[in-house]
Amino acid sequence: MAVITSLLLTRHGEAHCNVAGVAGGQRACTGLTEHGRQQVRLLAERLRTEEPADVLYASPRRRTLESADILSAALGLEIHVEPGLSGPDHGQADGQPWDEIKASFGGPPQSDPDRPYAADSETWNQYLARAGVALRGLIERHQGQRILIAGHGETTDAAATLLLQLPPGSCTRIGFQTDHAAITRWHMQRNRLGQQLWILGNHNDTRHLARTP
């Protein structure tokens, strides 16, 4: 089958908020650790040799922008910041320990996806809807191209929800693990009958990190 459009989703490298176990929103995110930078360098090297992209989009969080900077330098692509790809808005939980957030809420945000998990936060389903609109827009804008996204683990969730047309509430039963600097590839393909469908090429691919110290 002929590949029409490719969506290459990458998660940022290890960030300081990940190590600290806190919600890293727009205010609390302090960027990548040195280990995280090395993870993204290896990711960039692999993308450069295996699957060059046509356009690069990034979430506006500091850790994703720093990841995008590394990808941009290695791949020679301009960074386009897409606000709709930002990670979930944590509201007043921004910077708070995830253990405390989950204990107060009764589980992770996905466990009750229509209820805010903190004061002024998005619900999980609100996040999926917002990110889904942004992803759909990028796909329509760049038909026939390879779209590289420097995003979050949640970006991969949003893409799967959009492309698999998962109904609301699916997140209470299924989930998608996405590690730091992982690649998830979706390809829009056309078969001999002219039918188009999205194919998941691979998910959470981290083979390039085997050389990480």
TAKAKA-V434101 format. One record per residue. N is the residue number from 1. RES is the residue in one small letter. PSI is psi in radians with two decimals (* if undefined). OMEGA is omega in degrees with one decimal (none if undefined). NEAR is the number of other ideal C-beta (glycine too) atoms within 12 Angstrom. Layout:
# TAKAKA-V434101
n=N res=RES psi=PSI omega=OMEGA near=NEAR
n=N res=RES psi=PSI omega=OMEGA near=NEAR
This chain:
# TAKAKA-V434101
n=1 res=m psi=2.53 omega=-178.8 near=17
n=2 res=a psi=2.33 omega=177.1 near=18
n=3 res=v psi=2.21 omega=-179.4 near=24
n=4 res=i psi=-0.94 omega=-177.3 near=25
n=5 res=t psi=2.48 omega=177.1 near=32
n=6 res=s psi=2.41 omega=176.0 near=36
n=7 res=l psi=1.95 omega=-177.6 near=42
n=8 res=l psi=1.83 omega=-176.8 near=42
n=9 res=l psi=2.19 omega=176.6 near=50
n=10 res=t psi=2.50 omega=173.6 near=50
n=11 res=r psi=2.60 omega=176.8 near=47
n=12 res=h psi=2.82 omega=173.6 near=47
n=13 res=g psi=3.08 omega=179.3 near=42
n=14 res=e psi=2.30 omega=-178.9 near=31
n=15 res=a psi=2.81 omega=179.3 near=38
n=16 res=h psi=-0.64 omega=-179.8 near=25
n=17 res=c psi=-0.53 omega=176.1 near=34
n=18 res=n psi=-0.76 omega=-179.6 near=31
n=19 res=v psi=-0.70 omega=-178.5 near=19
n=20 res=a psi=-0.27 omega=-179.8 near=19
n=21 res=g psi=0.54 omega=-178.7 near=18
n=22 res=v psi=2.79 omega=176.9 near=24
n=23 res=a psi=2.05 omega=-175.8 near=38
n=24 res=g psi=1.35 omega=178.6 near=41
n=25 res=g psi=-2.90 omega=-176.0 near=34
n=26 res=q psi=-0.57 omega=-179.9 near=24
n=27 res=r psi=-0.71 omega=-169.8 near=19
n=28 res=a psi=-0.29 omega=-178.6 near=29
n=29 res=c psi=2.19 omega=179.6 near=32
n=30 res=t psi=0.31 omega=171.9 near=23
n=31 res=g psi=-2.96 omega=-173.6 near=28
n=32 res=l psi=2.63 omega=166.4 near=36
n=33 res=t psi=2.95 omega=176.6 near=26
n=34 res=e psi=-0.64 omega=175.7 near=18
n=35 res=h psi=-0.72 omega=178.4 near=21
n=36 res=g psi=-0.67 omega=177.1 near=35
n=37 res=r psi=-0.71 omega=178.8 near=28
n=38 res=q psi=-0.67 omega=176.9 near=24
n=39 res=q psi=-0.77 omega=-178.2 near=38
n=40 res=v psi=-0.57 omega=175.3 near=45
n=41 res=r psi=-0.74 omega=177.7 near=29
n=42 res=l psi=-0.67 omega=175.2 near=32
n=43 res=l psi=-0.81 omega=-178.6 near=43
n=44 res=a psi=-0.71 omega=179.1 near=35
n=45 res=e psi=-0.72 omega=179.7 near=24
n=46 res=r psi=-0.78 omega=179.3 near=29
n=47 res=l psi=-0.66 omega=-178.7 near=35
n=48 res=r psi=-0.66 omega=-176.2 near=22
n=49 res=t psi=-0.47 omega=-173.5 near=13
n=50 res=e psi=-0.76 omega=-167.8 near=21
n=51 res=e psi=1.39 omega=179.1 near=27
n=52 res=p psi=2.46 omega=-179.0 near=21
n=53 res=a psi=2.86 omega=178.4 near=35
n=54 res=d psi=-0.58 omega=-178.4 near=24
n=55 res=v psi=2.66 omega=-179.3 near=32
n=56 res=l psi=2.15 omega=175.7 near=39
n=57 res=y psi=2.63 omega=-179.1 near=43
n=58 res=a psi=2.58 omega=167.5 near=42
n=59 res=s psi=2.63 omega=-178.2 near=44
n=60 res=p psi=0.03 omega=177.0 near=27
n=61 res=r psi=2.65 omega=-175.4 near=41
n=62 res=r psi=-0.72 omega=-176.9 near=31
n=63 res=r psi=-0.56 omega=177.8 near=43
n=64 res=t psi=-0.60 omega=176.5 near=46
n=65 res=l psi=-0.70 omega=177.3 near=33
n=66 res=e psi=-0.64 omega=175.3 near=34
n=67 res=s psi=-0.75 omega=179.9 near=47
n=68 res=a psi=-0.62 omega=177.5 near=41
n=69 res=d psi=-0.75 omega=-179.7 near=28
n=70 res=i psi=-0.76 omega=178.8 near=35
n=71 res=l psi=-0.74 omega=-179.3 near=43
n=72 res=s psi=-0.79 omega=-179.2 near=28
n=73 res=a psi=-0.66 omega=-177.2 near=20
n=74 res=a psi=-0.57 omega=-172.3 near=25
n=75 res=l psi=-0.14 omega=179.3 near=32
n=76 res=g psi=0.59 omega=-178.6 near=17
n=77 res=l psi=2.44 omega=174.3 near=29
n=78 res=e psi=2.49 omega=178.6 near=18
n=79 res=i psi=2.23 omega=172.6 near=28
n=80 res=h psi=2.07 omega=-179.7 near=28
n=81 res=v psi=2.19 omega=-179.9 near=24
n=82 res=e psi=1.84 omega=-177.3 near=33
n=83 res=p psi=-0.59 omega=-178.5 near=20
n=84 res=g psi=-0.29 omega=179.3 near=28
n=85 res=l psi=-0.02 omega=178.9 near=42
n=86 res=s psi=2.58 omega=177.1 near=33
n=87 res=g psi=3.01 omega=-179.3 near=44
n=88 res=p psi=2.50 omega=176.0 near=41
n=89 res=d psi=1.97 omega=-175.5 near=33
n=90 res=h psi=-0.08 omega=-179.5 near=36
n=91 res=g psi=-2.35 omega=-177.3 near=26
n=92 res=q psi=-0.08 omega=176.1 near=19
n=93 res=a psi=-0.08 omega=-179.3 near=32
n=94 res=d psi=2.15 omega=-179.7 near=29
n=95 res=g psi=-0.08 omega=-179.7 near=24
n=96 res=q psi=2.66 omega=179.4 near=28
n=97 res=p psi=2.37 omega=179.6 near=20
n=98 res=w psi=-0.60 omega=178.8 near=27
n=99 res=d psi=-0.71 omega=179.8 near=16
n=100 res=e psi=-0.69 omega=179.2 near=16
n=101 res=i psi=-0.83 omega=-178.2 near=31
n=102 res=k psi=-0.65 omega=179.2 near=21
n=103 res=a psi=-0.72 omega=-179.9 near=15
n=104 res=s psi=-0.64 omega=-176.9 near=21
n=105 res=f psi=-0.43 omega=-176.6 near=28
n=106 res=g psi=0.33 omega=180.0 near=13
n=107 res=g psi=-3.08 omega=176.9 near=19
n=108 res=p psi=2.89 omega=-179.7 near=26
n=109 res=p psi=-0.57 omega=-178.5 near=37
n=110 res=q psi=-0.33 omega=-174.7 near=33
n=111 res=s psi=-0.40 omega=177.1 near=20
n=112 res=d psi=1.33 omega=-162.0 near=20
n=113 res=p psi=-0.16 omega=178.3 near=31
n=114 res=d psi=0.15 omega=-179.1 near=20
n=115 res=r psi=2.29 omega=175.9 near=22
n=116 res=p psi=2.35 omega=-177.9 near=25
n=117 res=y psi=-0.02 omega=175.1 near=37
n=118 res=a psi=2.88 omega=177.3 near=29
n=119 res=a psi=2.26 omega=177.2 near=17
n=120 res=d psi=0.17 omega=178.4 near=16
n=121 res=s psi=2.80 omega=167.5 near=27
n=122 res=e psi=2.71 omega=165.4 near=30
n=123 res=t psi=2.86 omega=178.7 near=28
n=124 res=w psi=-0.72 omega=-179.5 near=37
n=125 res=n psi=-0.56 omega=173.9 near=29
n=126 res=q psi=-0.72 omega=176.8 near=24
n=127 res=y psi=-0.84 omega=-178.7 near=37
n=128 res=l psi=-0.70 omega=179.8 near=38
n=129 res=a psi=-0.78 omega=-179.4 near=22
n=130 res=r psi=-0.87 omega=-178.8 near=29
n=131 res=a psi=-0.61 omega=178.2 near=39
n=132 res=g psi=-0.71 omega=176.7 near=29
n=133 res=v psi=-0.75 omega=179.6 near=21
n=134 res=a psi=-0.78 omega=-179.8 near=34
n=135 res=l psi=-0.76 omega=179.3 near=37
n=136 res=r psi=-0.71 omega=178.8 near=28
n=137 res=g psi=-0.72 omega=179.2 near=21
n=138 res=l psi=-0.71 omega=179.5 near=37
n=139 res=i psi=-0.76 omega=180.0 near=31
n=140 res=e psi=-0.63 omega=-177.7 near=17
n=141 res=r psi=-0.51 omega=-172.9 near=18
n=142 res=h psi=0.74 omega=176.8 near=27
n=143 res=q psi=2.39 omega=-179.7 near=21
n=144 res=g psi=0.12 omega=-178.5 near=17
n=145 res=q psi=2.93 omega=172.8 near=25
n=146 res=r psi=2.03 omega=-175.3 near=32
n=147 res=i psi=2.03 omega=179.3 near=41
n=148 res=l psi=2.28 omega=-178.7 near=41
n=149 res=i psi=2.21 omega=170.8 near=46
n=150 res=a psi=1.73 omega=-171.7 near=48
n=151 res=g psi=-2.62 omega=-175.8 near=46
n=152 res=h psi=2.96 omega=170.5 near=43
n=153 res=g psi=-0.63 omega=179.6 near=38
n=154 res=e psi=-0.46 omega=176.9 near=42
n=155 res=t psi=-0.67 omega=177.7 near=46
n=156 res=t psi=-0.68 omega=174.8 near=41
n=157 res=d psi=-0.80 omega=-177.7 near=39
n=158 res=a psi=-0.69 omega=179.1 near=43
n=159 res=a psi=-0.75 omega=178.8 near=39
n=160 res=a psi=-0.72 omega=178.5 near=32
n=161 res=t psi=-0.74 omega=-179.9 near=33
n=162 res=l psi=-0.91 omega=-170.9 near=29
n=163 res=l psi=-0.52 omega=176.1 near=30
n=164 res=l psi=-0.08 omega=-179.0 near=22
n=165 res=q psi=0.85 omega=-179.7 near=14
n=166 res=l psi=2.40 omega=-179.6 near=24
n=167 res=p psi=2.73 omega=175.9 near=14
n=168 res=p psi=2.45 omega=-179.7 near=19
n=169 res=g psi=-0.14 omega=178.4 near=18
n=170 res=s psi=-0.52 omega=-176.3 near=21
n=171 res=c psi=-0.27 omega=177.1 near=28
n=172 res=t psi=-0.18 omega=-177.3 near=20
n=173 res=r psi=-0.50 omega=-177.7 near=12
n=174 res=i psi=2.74 omega=177.7 near=15
n=175 res=g psi=3.04 omega=-177.2 near=23
n=176 res=f psi=2.00 omega=178.6 near=29
n=177 res=q psi=2.31 omega=177.5 near=18
n=178 res=t psi=2.01 omega=-177.3 near=28
n=179 res=d psi=2.94 omega=178.9 near=28
n=180 res=h psi=2.36 omega=177.4 near=35
n=181 res=a psi=0.42 omega=178.4 near=47
n=182 res=a psi=2.73 omega=176.0 near=35
n=183 res=i psi=2.35 omega=169.5 near=40
n=184 res=t psi=2.22 omega=-175.3 near=35
n=185 res=r psi=2.22 omega=170.5 near=34
n=186 res=w psi=2.39 omega=179.2 near=34
n=187 res=h psi=2.20 omega=170.2 near=28
n=188 res=m psi=2.09 omega=-176.5 near=29
n=189 res=q psi=2.67 omega=176.0 near=22
n=190 res=r psi=2.22 omega=-179.4 near=19
n=191 res=n psi=-3.09 omega=-175.4 near=14
n=192 res=r psi=-0.33 omega=179.2 near=9
n=193 res=l psi=0.05 omega=-179.6 near=10
n=194 res=g psi=0.11 omega=-180.0 near=11
n=195 res=q psi=2.46 omega=-179.2 near=14
n=196 res=q psi=2.42 omega=177.2 near=20
n=197 res=l psi=2.69 omega=177.6 near=21
n=198 res=w psi=2.30 omega=178.2 near=27
n=199 res=i psi=2.25 omega=174.2 near=24
n=200 res=l psi=1.87 omega=-178.5 near=24
n=201 res=g psi=-0.84 omega=172.0 near=24
n=202 res=n psi=2.82 omega=-176.2 near=21
n=203 res=h psi=2.38 omega=175.1 near=26
n=204 res=n psi=0.78 omega=-178.9 near=26
n=205 res=d psi=2.05 omega=-179.5 near=28
n=206 res=t psi=0.45 omega=-178.2 near=26
n=207 res=r psi=-0.54 omega=-178.4 near=18
n=208 res=h psi=-0.30 omega=-177.7 near=28
n=209 res=l psi=0.06 omega=-179.4 near=28
n=210 res=a psi=-0.41 omega=-179.7 near=12
n=211 res=r psi=0.02 omega=179.3 near=15
n=212 res=t psi=2.26 omega=178.9 near=24
n=213 res=p psi=* omega=none near=9
